[in-house]
Amino acid sequence: MAEVGGIAADRLRSFVERVERLEEEKAALSADVKDVYAEAKGSGFDVKTIRQIVRLRKMDQTDRDEQEALLDLYKRVLDL
């Protein structure tokens, strides 16, 4: 393993290449997600609402309940 300035070049190259591969995979996955949203929109679903549902499903029940309670409170304060 060659060292340049105290840095193991092969090890560093390995990390950089792994990150590059993962970034490529992430870009491909992002494109796939975009395609699914486009398909849902084409089927008549509201994509903005689907995104909100996906975000809510990532949250645990306690956080979801807290967010909904705050939203209800703010709506009441603003007479919505």
Z-matrix of the N, CA and C atoms (Angstrom, degrees):
N
C 1 1.445
C 2 1.531 1 107.76
N 3 1.313 2 116.87 1 120.60
C 4 1.458 3 121.45 2 -179.60
C 5 1.522 4 109.89 3 -76.97
N 6 1.323 5 114.75 4 140.61
C 7 1.462 6 119.33 5 177.52
C 8 1.509 7 108.95 6 -117.43
N 9 1.316 8 115.57 7 132.92
C 10 1.451 9 121.52 8 177.86
C 11 1.516 10 106.85 9 -123.54
N 12 1.300 11 116.60 10 116.36
C 13 1.458 12 120.54 11 -179.43
C 14 1.521 13 112.10 12 61.17
N 15 1.322 14 117.68 13 31.19
C 16 1.464 15 121.30 14 179.58
C 17 1.522 16 113.46 15 83.58
N 18 1.327 17 117.23 16 5.09
C 19 1.472 18 121.32 17 -179.25
C 20 1.524 19 108.84 18 -107.17
N 21 1.308 20 116.71 19 129.35
C 22 1.461 21 121.89 20 177.81
C 23 1.527 22 108.24 21 -73.76
N 24 1.316 23 116.61 22 104.52
C 25 1.462 24 122.71 23 -173.39
C 26 1.524 25 112.82 24 -60.22
N 27 1.324 26 117.61 25 -43.76
C 28 1.464 27 120.30 26 -178.84
C 29 1.523 28 111.20 27 -64.02
N 30 1.304 29 116.38 28 -40.80
C 31 1.477 30 121.00 29 179.79
C 32 1.522 31 110.15 30 -65.87
N 33 1.329 32 116.34 31 -44.22
C 34 1.469 33 120.60 32 178.35
C 35 1.530 34 110.72 33 -62.33
N 36 1.335 35 116.64 34 -44.81
C 37 1.467 36 120.98 35 179.04
C 38 1.528 37 110.36 36 -59.79
N 39 1.326 38 116.46 37 -39.87
C 40 1.463 39 121.22 38 179.02
C 41 1.527 40 111.26 39 -61.13
N 42 1.327 41 116.50 40 -44.89
C 43 1.472 42 119.77 41 178.48
C 44 1.524 43 111.13 42 -62.75
N 45 1.317 44 116.20 43 -46.26
C 46 1.468 45 120.69 44 -179.03
C 47 1.526 46 110.31 45 -61.14
N 48 1.303 47 118.24 46 -44.79
C 49 1.462 48 121.50 47 -179.32
C 50 1.529 49 111.60 48 -65.57
N 51 1.335 50 116.89 49 -37.96
C 52 1.476 51 119.41 50 177.00
C 53 1.522 52 110.75 51 -63.83
N 54 1.328 53 116.35 52 -43.40
C 55 1.466 54 120.04 53 178.77
C 56 1.523 55 109.80 54 -62.73
N 57 1.320 56 117.60 55 -42.29
C 58 1.466 57 120.89 56 179.31
C 59 1.528 58 111.46 57 -61.23
N 60 1.327 59 117.01 58 -42.81
C 61 1.477 60 120.12 59 178.37
C 62 1.518 61 110.71 60 -63.58
N 63 1.327 62 116.42 61 -42.85
C 64 1.469 63 119.78 62 179.56
C 65 1.523 64 111.45 63 -65.01
N 66 1.325 65 117.10 64 -38.26
C 67 1.470 66 120.77 65 176.76
C 68 1.532 67 110.67 66 -62.83
N 69 1.328 68 117.41 67 -38.87
C 70 1.465 69 121.28 68 177.03
C 71 1.531 70 110.50 69 -64.42
N 72 1.330 71 115.78 70 -43.44
C 73 1.467 72 120.03 71 178.49
C 74 1.521 73 110.77 72 -63.73
N 75 1.339 74 116.35 73 -40.53
C 76 1.462 75 120.73 74 179.27
C 77 1.529 76 110.68 75 -62.56
N 78 1.339 77 116.48 76 -41.64
C 79 1.464 78 120.43 77 178.31
C 80 1.527 79 110.64 78 -63.52
N 81 1.326 80 116.33 79 -40.59
C 82 1.472 81 119.75 80 178.84
C 83 1.525 82 110.35 81 -65.40
N 84 1.324 83 117.28 82 -41.89
C 85 1.468 84 120.74 83 178.19
C 86 1.523 85 111.31 84 -64.64
N 87 1.324 86 116.93 85 -39.59
C 88 1.466 87 120.15 86 177.83
C 89 1.524 88 110.93 87 -61.69
N 90 1.306 89 116.07 88 -40.07
C 91 1.468 90 120.20 89 177.16
C 92 1.524 91 110.54 90 -64.22
N 93 1.332 92 116.96 91 -39.80
C 94 1.465 93 120.98 92 178.27
C 95 1.526 94 111.21 93 -63.81
N 96 1.331 95 116.47 94 -42.94
C 97 1.468 96 120.69 95 178.59
C 98 1.532 97 109.78 96 -62.23
N 99 1.320 98 116.40 97 -43.23
C 100 1.469 99 121.09 98 178.34
C 101 1.528 100 110.47 99 -59.42
N 102 1.324 101 116.63 100 -41.16
C 103 1.464 102 121.22 101 178.41
C 104 1.528 103 111.52 102 -63.46
N 105 1.327 104 116.99 103 -39.73
C 106 1.470 105 120.32 104 179.23
C 107 1.524 106 110.18 105 -64.86
N 108 1.330 107 116.69 106 -43.28
C 109 1.467 108 119.29 107 177.83
C 110 1.532 109 111.01 108 -63.11
N 111 1.328 110 116.84 109 -39.45
C 112 1.467 111 120.39 110 177.65
C 113 1.523 112 110.55 111 -63.60
N 114 1.322 113 116.76 112 -40.16
C 115 1.468 114 121.14 113 177.95
C 116 1.522 115 110.97 114 -64.32
N 117 1.336 116 116.27 115 -42.43
C 118 1.467 117 120.47 116 178.26
C 119 1.525 118 110.21 117 -62.60
N 120 1.323 119 116.74 118 -42.77
C 121 1.465 120 120.97 119 178.53
C 122 1.525 121 110.50 120 -62.50
N 123 1.323 122 116.09 121 -41.73
C 124 1.459 123 121.09 122 178.20
C 125 1.521 124 112.61 123 -63.93
N 126 1.326 125 116.40 124 -23.77
C 127 1.465 126 121.31 125 177.98
C 128 1.527 127 112.16 126 -90.01
N 129 1.339 128 116.08 127 3.85
C 130 1.455 129 120.04 128 175.18
C 131 1.523 130 115.67 129 96.07
N 132 1.328 131 117.81 130 5.89
C 133 1.457 132 120.32 131 179.29
C 134 1.524 133 110.50 132 -87.12
N 135 1.330 134 116.15 133 152.32
C 136 1.452 135 122.03 134 178.34
C 137 1.527 136 108.54 135 -85.91
N 138 1.310 137 116.64 136 113.43
C 139 1.463 138 122.33 137 -174.48
C 140 1.526 139 111.23 138 -66.28
N 141 1.315 140 117.59 139 -37.80
C 142 1.464 141 120.54 140 179.35
C 143 1.530 142 110.27 141 -59.61
N 144 1.304 143 116.83 142 -41.56
C 145 1.466 144 121.18 143 179.06
C 146 1.522 145 110.92 144 -69.64
N 147 1.313 146 117.46 145 -39.17
C 148 1.465 147 120.31 146 177.42
C 149 1.525 148 110.06 147 -62.20
N 150 1.320 149 117.32 148 -42.62
C 151 1.468 150 120.80 149 178.13
C 152 1.529 151 110.43 150 -60.29
N 153 1.322 152 116.12 151 -40.38
C 154 1.459 153 120.09 152 179.29
C 155 1.536 154 110.54 153 -65.49
N 156 1.318 155 116.67 154 -41.44
C 157 1.469 156 120.74 155 178.07
C 158 1.530 157 110.40 156 -62.60
N 159 1.322 158 117.25 157 -43.58
C 160 1.467 159 121.11 158 178.86
C 161 1.529 160 109.65 159 -60.60
N 162 1.337 161 116.66 160 -43.85
C 163 1.462 162 120.95 161 178.91
C 164 1.523 163 110.96 162 -62.26
N 165 1.332 164 116.89 163 -43.02
C 166 1.464 165 120.84 164 179.79
C 167 1.525 166 111.46 165 -65.56
N 168 1.315 167 117.46 166 -38.27
C 169 1.475 168 120.53 167 -179.00
C 170 1.519 169 112.18 168 -67.36
N 171 1.349 170 117.13 169 -22.58
C 172 1.455 171 120.80 170 176.91
C 173 1.529 172 111.81 171 -74.84
N 174 1.317 173 116.11 172 -22.21
C 175 1.465 174 121.24 173 -176.94
C 176 1.521 175 110.58 174 -83.38
N 177 1.328 176 116.07 175 152.36
C 178 1.465 177 117.25 176 173.57
C 179 1.532 178 109.02 177 -80.20
N 180 1.307 179 116.26 178 163.63
C 181 1.463 180 122.15 179 -172.68
C 182 1.535 181 112.13 180 -58.42
N 183 1.309 182 118.04 181 -39.05
C 184 1.461 183 121.33 182 -179.56
C 185 1.524 184 111.13 183 -62.40
N 186 1.319 185 116.81 184 -46.29
C 187 1.471 186 120.73 185 179.14
C 188 1.527 187 110.79 186 -65.13
N 189 1.329 188 116.03 187 -39.46
C 190 1.467 189 120.24 188 178.48
C 191 1.518 190 110.78 189 -63.30
N 192 1.334 191 116.79 190 -45.16
C 193 1.470 192 120.98 191 179.01
C 194 1.518 193 110.97 192 -61.73
N 195 1.330 194 116.47 193 -42.56
C 196 1.462 195 120.43 194 179.76
C 197 1.528 196 110.97 195 -63.33
N 198 1.326 197 116.90 196 -43.72
C 199 1.462 198 120.66 197 179.79
C 200 1.529 199 110.92 198 -63.86
N 201 1.326 200 116.75 199 -43.31
C 202 1.464 201 120.25 200 179.77
C 203 1.526 202 111.14 201 -65.48
N 204 1.335 203 118.10 202 -38.45
C 205 1.472 204 121.49 203 178.49
C 206 1.522 205 110.31 204 -64.46
N 207 1.334 206 116.66 205 -43.20
C 208 1.463 207 119.64 206 178.37
C 209 1.528 208 111.53 207 -65.12
N 210 1.316 209 116.30 208 -41.01
C 211 1.457 210 119.93 209 178.15
C 212 1.522 211 110.51 210 -61.50
N 213 1.326 212 117.16 211 -44.96
C 214 1.468 213 121.01 212 178.07
C 215 1.527 214 110.95 213 -61.28
N 216 1.334 215 116.64 214 -42.75
C 217 1.463 216 120.80 215 179.08
C 218 1.516 217 110.59 216 -61.78
N 219 1.309 218 117.39 217 -48.82
C 220 1.453 219 121.04 218 -179.28
C 221 1.531 220 111.25 219 -62.11
N 222 1.325 221 116.88 220 -39.53
C 223 1.469 222 120.19 221 178.54
C 224 1.524 223 110.79 222 -63.32
N 225 1.343 224 116.53 223 -41.49
C 226 1.465 225 119.09 224 178.41
C 227 1.522 226 111.09 225 -64.76
N 228 1.329 227 116.97 226 -42.10
C 229 1.452 228 120.72 227 -179.71
C 230 1.525 229 110.24 228 -62.05
N 231 1.313 230 116.82 229 -35.96
C 232 1.467 231 121.29 230 -178.27
C 233 1.527 232 112.79 231 -93.75
N 234 1.332 233 117.43 232 8.19
C 235 1.466 234 122.46 233 179.72
C 236 1.523 235 112.38 234 55.07
N 237 1.302 236 116.34 235 46.16
C 238 1.476 237 120.29 236 177.64
C 239 1.499 238 110.64 237 -97.76
